[in-house]
């Protein structure tokens, strides 16, 4: 069974392992996944996420690669399994404020079995089960917080305390205690915003006194809106996760159990890594940003087809993306990385963007912009050299050569280069710069 395109494991220092595996594995990973996939499409308001068909061989290989290639050669045993479970839950809920002790007890059955499930069967269902429970608890907290924001008086006349850092404390014993903690957090956040409204950042006492004071009702309304948006935004981030996101997070957590410098890259993450290493990409030359209203906006236009065409402007909102003559896909409320993936594509191919112009006073106004993708160079990250002169204290100049290396890079897909093209790399470019500086007698 082939690996998903561009999946990889990165074990420092830059050992990138690509997989193409075939072979039998426990039938549970097909039959039972198919059974789960046939169940109702949604659970507790969230899409039901299940392992992908390629997950088992990838998970097994990842676990074996960490055992064999990571410098400690730590066997994936019950101790690692226990650390794996604890770390996965802690990474999802670092403040130990969402999971309950009953959840911890329920998932304890995996404490000494994740090694066998991963190594023997590539069974990653625990990841989806635990993540599903986390999203349910997060949704409960969001609903509770929003209800509290509507009904709480937020008076601060009593002696109250809140534990800001709960990383080393136990999970709440039950939902009632969790709600108590959630209430403390909301009141703490409200108080922070209230104090911020009284003492705005960057204002002196004189300017603060000169600034008109907003009515208490307006201040309260603004704070409630700010905190409510914050909770909704966090919930939306995890609501937008798909199976690939959970799978990558799970295997990255396993890599981090071995050391903090080893990572698992899923397809999207590997593509981003490759782009940053290649110093080039195929796209339109637009830098995008995600807005709180769900729209993806154009933040900057780089040299490329979007800038040359003149049809796109900074602050245009992208509402849909179409490949060539295909039907447009709505991208409102879609995670930014997924919008970027839709816009990037092969050189010479067409992408059509449906946008709301930046100067549009009516958000119902739309226009479609057709762009042919080109290769976009990212030279800002390439190594550069310069020569400067300083007094040497002996009446003459001291010539200094300085190499600026903003990032490491290398051509990841050498086969894609033209016949006579030379692969670029940090090593090759810095070597050339050193030779030039030596010629300059620095």
C-alpha angles and dihedrals in degrees: 000000000000123000119249110271113280096000111154146163119227115204113178132279086046101286101158115191120196120195137217106166135170131176145095124299134173111302089227089084092063108028097041095041089052089049092052092045089055092057121096110306097237135042123194091343095308130103109260106246119206134177116275121241092252095050098091100060092039093051092047093049093047092053092047092046091054090051094049106032105031108098096244094051088217112185113236094241137146092287092055089043091056092047089047093056094045093047094048092053092042093049090053093044107022094165092049092231103120109044116069127220087251089059090050090050092048093051092044088092087076094053094097100019106060090085093056094040092051102038099039104032108011086232108169098169092114088066093057094042094052093042091050090054091048091054091049091053091045090052090049091052092047092051091047092048093049091049090049091050089055097047110025118100093209097216115164104200100116131076102261133167133197128193104226097185112049097159094119097037126095123262115266111282093228143347093275092058090044090054089051089055091045090052091051090051094049091049090047091050091047091051091049091053091045092053090046090055090051094046108029116201115262096017123119122218090259095052091042090055090048093052114094111251114236118231113266091244091056092047090050092048092050092049093048090050092048095050093042091053089049093055093044091050093052092048091048092053092059093037088060094055115115131197093275090055092052092045093052093045090050096051092041088055089052090051090050090054086065096043138327094248099060119088140176114226120208120202096276094044093047091050090052090048091049092049093051090048095045097054088221142068139179112248144091102289100249127135110215135200133190119237129208090243089066096254124124110226132198105246099178140359116223125195104290145087096308092056094042093050093056093207096106124067135189111274094026108145117230112216102166141013127205130189110225109304095345122117115276117259116221110239102179109129090008116135112265095241090057092051089051091050090053093051096046118076147131119327112265095021123123126244123184119205123199106208141177105226116243092238095048114125091192116060090205089070112105138177132183119226120195117205133178110221119239137181109278116205118217099200095155089084097048121109115265135183135205137177124226135178129225132176110269095202091246100084096269138086124269109219113215126190116208125193116200113202110178094177144353116258143170138169103268099189105044092170091064092063121102117259098268099029116120118223112246122228141160089249095053095044096046090047090055091047092051090052091051092047090050088053088053089058094233 
